[in-house]
């Protein structure tokens, strides 16, 4: 089974979408961005947040492929940016020693 960071790195999306998300990820601030995407309440830890974002992004990508009228490019970029920001947090988090 793949770990969560491998799942994120294995995503294949259009180059322009990824480029826009990378620009957005530079300005990523966890509290306001995650609240806007996931809703208000307690924020999950980076791993759980990333799993939820992966699910949301998968739905958005299906909408994109299907030509759904409700598809929003800006929302897709926002979710991808948050995924990149959360992946960065997860990579830099100290590893538990056991």
Backbone atoms as SQL, in Angstrom:
CREATE TABLE atoms (id INTEGER PRIMARY KEY, chain TEXT, resi INTEGER, resn TEXT, atom TEXT, x REAL, y REAL, z REAL);
INSERT INTO atoms VALUES
  (1, 'A', 1, 'UNK', 'N', 0.836, -1.186, 0.000),
  (2, 'A', 1, 'UNK', 'CA', 0.000, 0.000, 0.000),
  (3, 'A', 1, 'UNK', 'C', 0.878, 1.245, 0.000),
  (4, 'A', 2, 'UNK', 'N', 0.489, 2.232, -0.794),
  (5, 'A', 2, 'UNK', 'CA', 1.269, 3.465, -0.899),
  (6, 'A', 2, 'UNK', 'C', 1.006, 4.390, 0.285),
  (7, 'A', 3, 'UNK', 'N', 2.029, 5.135, 0.656),
  (8, 'A', 3, 'UNK', 'CA', 1.809, 6.130, 1.693),
  (9, 'A', 3, 'UNK', 'C', 1.163, 7.368, 1.066),
  (10, 'A', 4, 'UNK', 'N', 0.697, 8.252, 1.899),
  (11, 'A', 4, 'UNK', 'CA', -0.094, 9.395, 1.431),
  (12, 'A', 4, 'UNK', 'C', 0.716, 10.339, 0.549),
  (13, 'A', 5, 'UNK', 'N', 1.991, 10.548, 0.861),
  (14, 'A', 5, 'UNK', 'CA', 2.811, 11.444, 0.039),
  (15, 'A', 5, 'UNK', 'C', 3.050, 10.853, -1.349),
  (16, 'A', 6, 'UNK', 'N', 3.131, 9.534, -1.439),
  (17, 'A', 6, 'UNK', 'CA', 3.274, 8.894, -2.752),
  (18, 'A', 6, 'UNK', 'C', 2.009, 9.076, -3.578),
  (19, 'A', 7, 'UNK', 'N', 0.855, 8.995, -2.930),
  (20, 'A', 7, 'UNK', 'CA', -0.408, 9.222, -3.636),
  (21, 'A', 7, 'UNK', 'C', -0.459, 10.626, -4.240),
  (22, 'A', 8, 'UNK', 'N', 0.003, 11.594, -3.477),
  (23, 'A', 8, 'UNK', 'CA', 0.003, 12.984, -3.959),
  (24, 'A', 8, 'UNK', 'C', 0.994, 13.147, -5.105),
  (25, 'A', 9, 'UNK', 'N', 2.182, 12.599, -4.957),
  (26, 'A', 9, 'UNK', 'CA', 3.193, 12.774, -6.004),
  (27, 'A', 9, 'UNK', 'C', 2.855, 12.020, -7.282),
  (28, 'A', 10, 'UNK', 'N', 2.022, 10.987, -7.182),
  (29, 'A', 10, 'UNK', 'CA', 1.646, 10.204, -8.359),
  (30, 'A', 10, 'UNK', 'C', 0.476, 10.794, -9.143),
  (31, 'A', 11, 'UNK', 'N', -0.144, 11.855, -8.628),
  (32, 'A', 11, 'UNK', 'CA', -1.259, 12.477, -9.353),
  (33, 'A', 11, 'UNK', 'C', -0.774, 13.043, -10.682),
  (34, 'A', 12, 'UNK', 'N', -1.562, 12.854, -11.703),
  (35, 'A', 12, 'UNK', 'CA', -1.248, 13.405, -13.020),
  (36, 'A', 12, 'UNK', 'C', -2.388, 14.327, -13.427),
  (37, 'A', 13, 'UNK', 'N', -2.071, 15.602, -13.488),
  (38, 'A', 13, 'UNK', 'CA', -3.051, 16.616, -13.851),
  (39, 'A', 13, 'UNK', 'C', -2.450, 17.513, -14.920),
  (40, 'A', 14, 'UNK', 'N', -3.294, 18.281, -15.622),
  (41, 'A', 14, 'UNK', 'CA', -2.769, 19.170, -16.664),
  (42, 'A', 14, 'UNK', 'C', -1.714, 20.134, -16.110),
  (43, 'A', 15, 'UNK', 'N', -0.718, 20.378, -16.929),
  (44, 'A', 15, 'UNK', 'CA', 0.417, 21.201, -16.520),
  (45, 'A', 15, 'UNK', 'C', 0.005, 22.588, -16.030),
  (46, 'A', 16, 'UNK', 'N', -0.944, 23.211, -16.715),
  (47, 'A', 16, 'UNK', 'CA', -1.380, 24.555, -16.333),
  (48, 'A', 16, 'UNK', 'C', -2.064, 24.547, -14.968),
  (49, 'A', 17, 'UNK', 'N', -2.831, 23.524, -14.685),
  (50, 'A', 17, 'UNK', 'CA', -3.506, 23.388, -13.391),
  (51, 'A', 17, 'UNK', 'C', -2.472, 23.255, -12.273),
  (52, 'A', 18, 'UNK', 'N', -1.458, 22.435, -12.499),
  (53, 'A', 18, 'UNK', 'CA', -0.398, 22.246, -11.499),
  (54, 'A', 18, 'UNK', 'C', 0.425, 23.508, -11.317),
  (55, 'A', 19, 'UNK', 'N', 0.718, 24.184, -12.404),
  (56, 'A', 19, 'UNK', 'CA', 1.500, 25.423, -12.306),
  (57, 'A', 19, 'UNK', 'C', 0.757, 26.459, -11.467),
  (58, 'A', 20, 'UNK', 'N', -0.552, 26.608, -11.706),
  (59, 'A', 20, 'UNK', 'CA', -1.353, 27.554, -10.935),
  (60, 'A', 20, 'UNK', 'C', -1.404, 27.136, -9.462),
  (61, 'A', 21, 'UNK', 'N', -1.518, 25.841, -9.200),
  (62, 'A', 21, 'UNK', 'CA', -1.568, 25.353, -7.819),
  (63, 'A', 21, 'UNK', 'C', -0.237, 25.590, -7.104),
  (64, 'A', 22, 'UNK', 'N', 0.864, 25.448, -7.798),
  (65, 'A', 22, 'UNK', 'CA', 2.177, 25.703, -7.172),
  (66, 'A', 22, 'UNK', 'C', 2.310, 27.164, -6.767),
  (67, 'A', 23, 'UNK', 'N', 1.807, 28.042, -7.606),
  (68, 'A', 23, 'UNK', 'CA', 1.835, 29.475, -7.268),
  (69, 'A', 23, 'UNK', 'C', 0.969, 29.715, -6.031),
  (70, 'A', 24, 'UNK', 'N', -0.218, 29.104, -6.007),
  (71, 'A', 24, 'UNK', 'CA', -1.094, 29.243, -4.849),
  (72, 'A', 24, 'UNK', 'C', -0.503, 28.649, -3.591),
  (73, 'A', 25, 'UNK', 'N', 0.231, 27.559, -3.714),
  (74, 'A', 25, 'UNK', 'CA', 0.820, 26.885, -2.549),
  (75, 'A', 25, 'UNK', 'C', 1.888, 27.745, -1.878),
  (76, 'A', 26, 'UNK', 'N', 2.499, 28.650, -2.622),
  (77, 'A', 26, 'UNK', 'CA', 3.507, 29.534, -2.041),
  (78, 'A', 26, 'UNK', 'C', 2.894, 30.451, -0.989),
  (79, 'A', 27, 'UNK', 'N', 1.620, 30.776, -1.159),
  (80, 'A', 27, 'UNK', 'CA', 0.926, 31.672, -0.236),
  (81, 'A', 27, 'UNK', 'C', 0.009, 30.909, 0.720),
  (82, 'A', 28, 'UNK', 'N', 0.131, 29.597, 0.772),
  (83, 'A', 28, 'UNK', 'CA', -0.768, 28.762, 1.570),
  (84, 'A', 28, 'UNK', 'C', -0.658, 29.083, 3.045),
  (85, 'A', 29, 'UNK', 'N', -1.809, 29.346, 3.651),
  (86, 'A', 29, 'UNK', 'CA', -1.914, 29.542, 5.095),
  (87, 'A', 29, 'UNK', 'C', -2.977, 28.573, 5.587),
  (88, 'A', 30, 'UNK', 'N', -2.587, 27.680, 6.430),
  (89, 'A', 30, 'UNK', 'CA', -3.413, 26.546, 6.811),
  (90, 'A', 30, 'UNK', 'C', -4.795, 26.928, 7.334),
  (91, 'A', 31, 'UNK', 'N', -4.865, 27.802, 8.313),
  (92, 'A', 31, 'UNK', 'CA', -6.158, 28.114, 8.934),
  (93, 'A', 31, 'UNK', 'C', -7.193, 28.652, 7.949),
  (94, 'A', 32, 'UNK', 'N', -6.932, 29.754, 7.289),
  (95, 'A', 32, 'UNK', 'CA', -7.994, 30.274, 6.404),
  (96, 'A', 32, 'UNK', 'C', -8.290, 29.376, 5.205),
  (97, 'A', 33, 'UNK', 'N', -7.258, 28.792, 4.624),
  (98, 'A', 33, 'UNK', 'CA', -7.478, 27.991, 3.422),
  (99, 'A', 33, 'UNK', 'C', -8.223, 26.689, 3.731),
  (100, 'A', 34, 'UNK', 'N', -7.795, 25.979, 4.771),
  (101, 'A', 34, 'UNK', 'CA', -8.475, 24.718, 5.094),
  (102, 'A', 34, 'UNK', 'C', -9.905, 24.957, 5.577),
  (103, 'A', 35, 'UNK', 'N', -10.115, 26.021, 6.339),
  (104, 'A', 35, 'UNK', 'CA', -11.481, 26.313, 6.772),
  (105, 'A', 35, 'UNK', 'C', -12.383, 26.579, 5.574),
  (106, 'A', 36, 'UNK', 'N', -11.881, 27.281, 4.590),
  (107, 'A', 36, 'UNK', 'CA', -12.681, 27.571, 3.404),
  (108, 'A', 36, 'UNK', 'C', -13.010, 26.288, 2.628),
  (109, 'A', 37, 'UNK', 'N', -12.076, 25.365, 2.586),
  (110, 'A', 37, 'UNK', 'CA', -12.275, 24.138, 1.805),
  (111, 'A', 37, 'UNK', 'C', -13.039, 23.072, 2.597),
  (112, 'A', 38, 'UNK', 'N', -12.636, 22.843, 3.846),
  (113, 'A', 38, 'UNK', 'CA', -13.201, 21.746, 4.633),
  (114, 'A', 38, 'UNK', 'C', -14.361, 22.171, 5.518),
  (115, 'A', 39, 'UNK', 'N', -14.552, 23.450, 5.694),
  (116, 'A', 39, 'UNK', 'CA', -15.592, 23.928, 6.592),
  (117, 'A', 39, 'UNK', 'C', -14.980, 24.306, 7.931),
  (118, 'A', 40, 'UNK', 'N', -15.758, 24.989, 8.715),
  (119, 'A', 40, 'UNK', 'CA', -15.256, 25.473, 9.995),
  (120, 'A', 40, 'UNK', 'C', -15.356, 24.398, 11.055),
  (121, 'A', 41, 'UNK', 'N', -14.598, 24.576, 12.098),
  (122, 'A', 41, 'UNK', 'CA', -14.491, 23.595, 13.167),
  (123, 'A', 41, 'UNK', 'C', -13.023, 23.320, 13.404),
  (124, 'A', 42, 'UNK', 'N', -12.739, 22.291, 14.163),
  (125, 'A', 42, 'UNK', 'CA', -11.346, 21.926, 14.432),
  (126, 'A', 42, 'UNK', 'C', -10.693, 21.414, 13.160),
  (127, 'A', 43, 'UNK', 'N', -9.500, 21.910, 12.905),
  (128, 'A', 43, 'UNK', 'CA', -8.770, 21.455, 11.729),
  (129, 'A', 43, 'UNK', 'C', -8.133, 20.097, 12.000),
  (130, 'A', 44, 'UNK', 'N', -8.198, 19.196, 11.033),
  (131, 'A', 44, 'UNK', 'CA', -7.544, 17.892, 11.204),
  (132, 'A', 44, 'UNK', 'C', -6.029, 18.034, 11.099),
  (133, 'A', 45, 'UNK', 'N', -5.329, 17.019, 11.552),
  (134, 'A', 45, 'UNK', 'CA', -3.874, 17.011, 11.405),
  (135, 'A', 45, 'UNK', 'C', -3.541, 16.907, 9.920),
  (136, 'A', 46, 'UNK', 'N', -2.311, 17.259, 9.528),
  (137, 'A', 46, 'UNK', 'CA', -1.960, 17.280, 8.104),
  (138, 'A', 46, 'UNK', 'C', -2.260, 15.997, 7.339),
  (139, 'A', 47, 'UNK', 'N', -2.007, 14.838, 7.921),
  (140, 'A', 47, 'UNK', 'CA', -2.263, 13.576, 7.221),
  (141, 'A', 47, 'UNK', 'C', -3.737, 13.378, 6.918),
  (142, 'A', 48, 'UNK', 'N', -4.581, 13.611, 7.911),
  (143, 'A', 48, 'UNK', 'CA', -6.023, 13.471, 7.720),
  (144, 'A', 48, 'UNK', 'C', -6.550, 14.532, 6.762),
  (145, 'A', 49, 'UNK', 'N', -6.046, 15.760, 6.911),
  (146, 'A', 49, 'UNK', 'CA', -6.466, 16.833, 6.005),
  (147, 'A', 49, 'UNK', 'C', -6.110, 16.483, 4.565),
  (148, 'A', 50, 'UNK', 'N', -4.931, 15.925, 4.375),
  (149, 'A', 50, 'UNK', 'CA', -4.495, 15.558, 3.033),
  (150, 'A', 50, 'UNK', 'C', -5.378, 14.458, 2.442),
  (151, 'A', 51, 'UNK', 'N', -5.795, 13.506, 3.249),
  (152, 'A', 51, 'UNK', 'CA', -6.697, 12.459, 2.769),
  (153, 'A', 51, 'UNK', 'C', -8.040, 13.049, 2.342),
  (154, 'A', 52, 'UNK', 'N', -8.564, 13.976, 3.134),
  (155, 'A', 52, 'UNK', 'CA', -9.836, 14.610, 2.784),
  (156, 'A', 52, 'UNK', 'C', -9.690, 15.451, 1.525),
  (157, 'A', 53, 'UNK', 'N', -8.570, 16.146, 1.406),
  (158, 'A', 53, 'UNK', 'CA', -8.321, 16.955, 0.208),
  (159, 'A', 53, 'UNK', 'C', -8.186, 16.075, -1.032),
  (160, 'A', 54, 'UNK', 'N', -7.542, 14.915, -0.885),
  (161, 'A', 54, 'UNK', 'CA', -7.419, 13.982, -2.007),
  (162, 'A', 54, 'UNK', 'C', -8.789, 13.532, -2.496),
  (163, 'A', 55, 'UNK', 'N', -9.688, 13.295, -1.563),
  (164, 'A', 55, 'UNK', 'CA', -11.045, 12.882, -1.923),
  (165, 'A', 55, 'UNK', 'C', -11.779, 13.997, -2.663),
  (166, 'A', 56, 'UNK', 'N', -11.684, 15.209, -2.147),
  (167, 'A', 56, 'UNK', 'CA', -12.332, 16.367, -2.784),
  (168, 'A', 56, 'UNK', 'C', -11.742, 16.592, -4.171),
  (169, 'A', 57, 'UNK', 'N', -10.414, 16.496, -4.281),
  (170, 'A', 57, 'UNK', 'CA', -9.759, 16.719, -5.564),
  (171, 'A', 57, 'UNK', 'C', -10.157, 15.654, -6.571),
  (172, 'A', 58, 'UNK', 'N', -10.303, 14.414, -6.114),
  (173, 'A', 58, 'UNK', 'CA', -10.742, 13.341, -7.004),
  (174, 'A', 58, 'UNK', 'C', -12.121, 13.627, -7.585),
  (175, 'A', 59, 'UNK', 'N', -13.013, 14.126, -6.745),
  (176, 'A', 59, 'UNK', 'CA', -14.354, 14.494, -7.219),
  (177, 'A', 59, 'UNK', 'C', -14.276, 15.628, -8.238),
  (178, 'A', 60, 'UNK', 'N', -13.432, 16.610, -7.954),
  (179, 'A', 60, 'UNK', 'CA', -13.274, 17.737, -8.882),
  (180, 'A', 60, 'UNK', 'C', -12.705, 17.270, -10.222),
  (181, 'A', 61, 'UNK', 'N', -11.753, 16.342, -10.166),
  (182, 'A', 61, 'UNK', 'CA', -11.163, 15.863, -11.405),
  (183, 'A', 61, 'UNK', 'C', -12.174, 15.073, -12.232),
  (184, 'A', 62, 'UNK', 'N', -13.032, 14.306, -11.564),
  (185, 'A', 62, 'UNK', 'CA', -14.103, 13.615, -12.284),
  (186, 'A', 62, 'UNK', 'C', -15.037, 14.610, -12.956),
  (187, 'A', 63, 'UNK', 'N', -15.351, 15.690, -12.255),
  (188, 'A', 63, 'UNK', 'CA', -16.206, 16.733, -12.833),
  (189, 'A', 63, 'UNK', 'C', -15.531, 17.361, -14.056),
  (190, 'A', 64, 'UNK', 'N', -14.217, 17.575, -13.931),
  (191, 'A', 64, 'UNK', 'CA', -13.467, 18.169, -15.042),
  (192, 'A', 64, 'UNK', 'C', -13.516, 17.267, -16.261),
  (193, 'A', 65, 'UNK', 'N', -13.258, 15.991, -16.048),
  (194, 'A', 65, 'UNK', 'CA', -13.275, 15.032, -17.156),
  (195, 'A', 65, 'UNK', 'C', -14.661, 14.884, -17.761),
  (196, 'A', 66, 'UNK', 'N', -15.685, 14.962, -16.929),
  (197, 'A', 66, 'UNK', 'CA', -17.051, 14.764, -17.398),
  (198, 'A', 66, 'UNK', 'C', -17.692, 16.001, -18.007),
  (199, 'A', 67, 'UNK', 'N', -16.992, 17.122, -17.963),
  (200, 'A', 67, 'UNK', 'CA', -17.553, 18.353, -18.506),
  (201, 'A', 67, 'UNK', 'C', -18.731, 18.875, -17.691),
  (202, 'A', 68, 'UNK', 'N', -18.742, 18.564, -16.399),
  (203, 'A', 68, 'UNK', 'CA', -19.824, 18.993, -15.506),
  (204, 'A', 68, 'UNK', 'C', -19.901, 20.517, -15.454),
  (205, 'A', 69, 'UNK', 'N', -21.111, 21.039, -15.565),
  (206, 'A', 69, 'UNK', 'CA', -21.319, 22.494, -15.544),
  (207, 'A', 69, 'UNK', 'C', -20.958, 23.101, -14.188),
  (208, 'A', 70, 'UNK', 'N', -20.964, 22.302, -13.132),
  (209, 'A', 70, 'UNK', 'CA', -20.640, 22.795, -11.807),
  (210, 'A', 70, 'UNK', 'C', -19.153, 22.819, -11.495),
  (211, 'A', 71, 'UNK', 'N', -18.337, 22.373, -12.448),
  (212, 'A', 71, 'UNK', 'CA', -16.886, 22.330, -12.230),
  (213, 'A', 71, 'UNK', 'C', -16.331, 23.742, -12.154),
  (214, 'A', 72, 'UNK', 'N', -15.465, 23.971, -11.179),
  (215, 'A', 72, 'UNK', 'CA', -14.824, 25.272, -10.992),
  (216, 'A', 72, 'UNK', 'C', -13.304, 25.096, -11.023),
  (217, 'A', 73, 'UNK', 'N', -12.679, 25.710, -11.996),
  (218, 'A', 73, 'UNK', 'CA', -11.215, 25.636, -12.102),
  (219, 'A', 73, 'UNK', 'C', -10.575, 26.279, -10.881),
  (220, 'A', 74, 'UNK', 'N', -11.121, 27.409, -10.445),
  (221, 'A', 74, 'UNK', 'CA', -10.522, 28.100, -9.299),
  (222, 'A', 74, 'UNK', 'C', -10.609, 27.242, -8.036),
  (223, 'A', 75, 'UNK', 'N', -11.704, 26.537, -7.856),
  (224, 'A', 75, 'UNK', 'CA', -11.839, 25.639, -6.699),
  (225, 'A', 75, 'UNK', 'C', -10.830, 24.495, -6.809),
  (226, 'A', 76, 'UNK', 'N', -10.636, 23.972, -8.010),
  (227, 'A', 76, 'UNK', 'CA', -9.687, 22.882, -8.227),
  (228, 'A', 76, 'UNK', 'C', -8.273, 23.358, -7.888),
  (229, 'A', 77, 'UNK', 'N', -7.916, 24.540, -8.335),
  (230, 'A', 77, 'UNK', 'CA', -6.592, 25.098, -8.033),
  (231, 'A', 77, 'UNK', 'C', -6.445, 25.312, -6.531),
  (232, 'A', 78, 'UNK', 'N', -7.488, 25.808, -5.889),
  (233, 'A', 78, 'UNK', 'CA', -7.457, 26.039, -4.447),
  (234, 'A', 78, 'UNK', 'C', -7.220, 24.728, -3.682),
  (235, 'A', 79, 'UNK', 'N', -7.906, 23.671, -4.084),
  (236, 'A', 79, 'UNK', 'CA', -7.749, 22.373, -3.412),
  (237, 'A', 79, 'UNK', 'C', -6.357, 21.791, -3.682),
  (238, 'A', 80, 'UNK', 'N', -5.883, 21.881, -4.915),
  (239, 'A', 80, 'UNK', 'CA', -4.532, 21.391, -5.229),
  (240, 'A', 80, 'UNK', 'C', -3.470, 22.180, -4.462),
  (241, 'A', 81, 'UNK', 'N', -3.651, 23.484, -4.335),
  (242, 'A', 81, 'UNK', 'CA', -2.708, 24.314, -3.571),
  (243, 'A', 81, 'UNK', 'C', -2.677, 23.878, -2.114),
  (244, 'A', 82, 'UNK', 'N', -3.861, 23.623, -1.549),
  (245, 'A', 82, 'UNK', 'CA', -3.932, 23.169, -0.159),
  (246, 'A', 82, 'UNK', 'C', -3.268, 21.806, -0.015),
  (247, 'A', 83, 'UNK', 'N', -3.465, 20.924, -1.000),
  (248, 'A', 83, 'UNK', 'CA', -2.813, 19.619, -0.957),
  (249, 'A', 83, 'UNK', 'C', -1.299, 19.775, -0.939),
  (250, 'A', 84, 'UNK', 'N', -0.784, 20.654, -1.768),
  (251, 'A', 84, 'UNK', 'CA', 0.663, 20.882, -1.803),
  (252, 'A', 84, 'UNK', 'C', 1.162, 21.451, -0.479),
  (253, 'A', 85, 'UNK', 'N', 0.395, 22.374, 0.097),
  (254, 'A', 85, 'UNK', 'CA', 0.773, 22.959, 1.378),
  (255, 'A', 85, 'UNK', 'C', 0.757, 21.928, 2.499),
  (256, 'A', 86, 'UNK', 'N', -0.277, 21.087, 2.521),
  (257, 'A', 86, 'UNK', 'CA', -0.361, 20.048, 3.555),
  (258, 'A', 86, 'UNK', 'C', 0.726, 18.989, 3.362),
  (259, 'A', 87, 'UNK', 'N', 1.035, 18.661, 2.131),
  (260, 'A', 87, 'UNK', 'CA', 2.109, 17.689, 1.868),
  (261, 'A', 87, 'UNK', 'C', 3.443, 18.250, 2.356),
  (262, 'A', 88, 'UNK', 'N', 3.648, 19.541, 2.149),
  (263, 'A', 88, 'UNK', 'CA', 4.877, 20.183, 2.631),
  (264, 'A', 88, 'UNK', 'C', 4.942, 20.101, 4.161),
  (265, 'A', 89, 'UNK', 'N', 3.825, 20.366, 4.833),
  (266, 'A', 89, 'UNK', 'CA', 3.790, 20.269, 6.300),
  (267, 'A', 89, 'UNK', 'C', 4.080, 18.843, 6.768),
  (268, 'A', 90, 'UNK', 'N', 3.513, 17.881, 6.070),
  (269, 'A', 90, 'UNK', 'CA', 3.701, 16.484, 6.433),
  (270, 'A', 90, 'UNK', 'C', 5.160, 16.051, 6.245),
  (271, 'A', 91, 'UNK', 'N', 5.782, 16.527, 5.165),
  (272, 'A', 91, 'UNK', 'CA', 7.187, 16.175, 4.911),
  (273, 'A', 91, 'UNK', 'C', 8.118, 16.756, 5.951),
  (274, 'A', 92, 'UNK', 'N', 7.801, 17.958, 6.457),
  (275, 'A', 92, 'UNK', 'CA', 8.696, 18.636, 7.385),
  (276, 'A', 92, 'UNK', 'C', 8.378, 18.335, 8.845),
  (277, 'A', 93, 'UNK', 'N', 7.290, 17.611, 9.103),
  (278, 'A', 93, 'UNK', 'CA', 6.925, 17.276, 10.491),
  (279, 'A', 93, 'UNK', 'C', 7.934, 16.301, 11.061),
  (280, 'A', 94, 'UNK', 'N', 8.256, 16.472, 12.339),
  (281, 'A', 94, 'UNK', 'CA', 9.191, 15.522, 12.969),
  (282, 'A', 94, 'UNK', 'C', 8.581, 14.130, 13.015),
  (283, 'A', 95, 'UNK', 'N', 9.382, 13.128, 12.747),
  (284, 'A', 95, 'UNK', 'CA', 8.953, 11.732, 12.760),
  (285, 'A', 95, 'UNK', 'C', 8.995, 11.198, 14.181),
  (286, 'A', 96, 'UNK', 'N', 7.958, 10.469, 14.591),
  (287, 'A', 96, 'UNK', 'CA', 8.008, 9.864, 15.935),
  (288, 'A', 96, 'UNK', 'C', 9.064, 8.760, 15.984),
  (289, 'A', 97, 'UNK', 'N', 9.744, 8.679, 17.075),
  (290, 'A', 97, 'UNK', 'CA', 10.749, 7.626, 17.241),
  (291, 'A', 97, 'UNK', 'C', 10.182, 6.532, 18.127),
  (292, 'A', 98, 'UNK', 'N', 10.350, 5.305, 17.690),
  (293, 'A', 98, 'UNK', 'CA', 9.867, 4.188, 18.509),
  (294, 'A', 98, 'UNK', 'C', 10.769, 2.989, 18.349);
